[in-house]
Amino acid sequence: MRHPVLRLSDQALRSADQAIGFLMQQAVENADCISLAAGLVDEQTLPVDLVRETVGKVLAESGSGSRLLQYGTTQGPEPLRRVFREYLAELEQRTDRLSDLPLSQLFLTTGSQQLLALLAQALFNPGDICLVAAPTYFVFLGVLQAVGADIVPVTADGFGMCPAALRETLSRLEQEGRLSRVRLVYVVSDFENPSGVSVSAERRPQLLSLAREFSRESRIFLLEDAAYRELRYDGVSPASIWSFDRDRETVILAQTFSKSFSPGIRVGLGVVPQSLVKPLSDLKGNEDFESAHLNQHVVARALKDRTYHQHVQRVRDNYRIKRDAMLEAADREFGGLPGVSWYRPEGGMYVWMRLPDSVPTGFQSAMFRRATQVDKVMYVPGELCYPQDWPARPRSEMRLSFGVQSPDGIREGMRRLASSVRWALET
Ligand code: PMP
């Protein structure tokens, strides 16, 4: 039988062919590869016993347990938001426990991805502008593309997004009469996915001031994506950008328990300006009424019991070893190769590697084919982490993850990758 024409929305059409889908398909097709591509967390670190015990505890404590299996409230139950606020106060080193932060500004979300997606829906009509660091988290680029946003890259270096470049870009947009279309500056503040870079302490208030200064014709928000904030292996954490936002009307803070605890549990924590509470709550209500109620109780209980804290410490110890294994392997395998360089992250899950311009790394490149089909190793092509239509996007970079592999898997993966790179440099 012939079916009538399928008519999809513009948003569905703009969401087609996202890199993430292709990447997952590659992972399935090349299952015999060592994956340095997957941004998954290490299964060895997942808190199976802790979750089993904590689910038992929270169900037992709520009498029959049925309350936790019932609907809750869109932003998450207030008593739980209080627990999450206390935890945020710990991260922010606020001895006043952030008691001046109204609980109404807190959202418990389905991972932090949901807040990113809701925000894109709340702020963007097609043609509205989002400024992003170049490179940046490619899934958010897909989200922006889906809502028809105009994505404008801003230069970033080893200290994060450059304030001078942000000023220049905003001034240029103003001269072009497009400042009123700017809605958001997106910054991954800690151990950026993909570059591993954190925004320096000095730049944090500067980026915020620029968003404020240029909020002349319409409000420019700054989205601080702090997904990897808790995964620091050396050094000290700078204060969040959010902490400098005294009236709490510019920065949206997106955090998650995916990296530090469990991505499958899908619990994220957002702090949003008062002016965005209602629009985001309306959108979220339409989408899912609320995020998984039971899961929020589990994370809150682990926070209260401080079993969460012990767990995160183990996670950090595990990733520190793997980060070191990857950097040592990089020194050993890539050390002498001309024009190859990489960044040494203090945390997170990624090492960002640059090859000479003569070696493109994209899905269609000889390098990608060689790596996946001959040497049997996968990476994320760096070009995915830039806006698709940006003519200047670099094409010879790779995101390497030390998330899923064991230290031995990382060493072997890096050995294989170096073999592909040597081959590509010689051909
Ligand atoms: N932000 C960044 C920078 C990420 O890397 C990720 C996950 N890869 C997310 C947000 C979203 O993760 P989740 O929804 O699991 O919190």
Residues whose N, C-alpha, C, O or C-beta is under 5 A from the ligand:
A	BS01	PMP	G39 T110 G111 S112 Q113 Q114 Y137 V188 N193 D225 A227 T256 S258 P263 G268
